[in-house]
Amino acid sequence: ALISSRTKSGPGFSTPPYLVDLEAGFIHPIRVAELDSIKSAVCVNGAVYLHGVRGKGERILAISEGSRKILEAPPGDGWLSLGQSMDTLLAVRPHAIFELRDGAWKRIHSSVKELPRGGVPPESMCGRIFFRDEGRGGNSKRLSWVGAEDPKELTHFDEDVGVVGQEGPRWENVSSFTCMPDAKLWI
């Protein structure tokens, strides 16, 4: 299993990965010679993608069975968060979403507003790219999305639903979510 842990890093945070073997009962931080530090990681279609820094430049290392390949990071400034769809690597910058197709980055969304940065990797499912930001002080883990097929501006779940009863639930604090095959969202 590949897990990540949120770590304070400068003005923001990073989510360095760990390898977990539940049968052997061990957990180890992942370190690779190609990167001085690892900022985020995802598994997509049988490959592990590690985003990190080497010297002063950022890069992505793709590791699949018997292969290691350095990828250029997508264009843009600011933080970079790796995400996933069923068979495609996603990369999110503060104002853009990219997907890796045939070895090249394709911009699939541009935003005037800053996109959420979360510890949970952005994920494409049910026709949307979902984000769960980190909130403040462990609270307000807000769920939001852009349409994957027709990406418009960012939609926040709590604003879109607009249902907060006198006794809750507080939709602006979503700790986990999944989308079922019938496109129903479970939170």
Beta strands, then each sheet from edge to edge (+ up, - down):
strand 1: 2-4
strand 2: 7-9
strand 3: 12-14
strand 4: 17-21
strand 5: 26-29
strand 6: 37-44
strand 7: 47-54
strand 8: 57-64
strand 9: 67-72
strand 10: 81-84
strand 11: 89-93
strand 12: 96-101
strand 13: 104-110
strand 14: 123-125
strand 15: 128-132
strand 16: 143-147
strand 17: 155-156
strand 18: 178-179
strand 19: 185-186
sheet 1: 1+ 4- 5+
sheet 2: 2+ 3-
sheet 3: 6+ 7- 8+ 9-
sheet 4: 10+ 11- 12+ 13-
sheet 5: 14+ 15- 16+ 17-
sheet 6: 18+ 19-
end
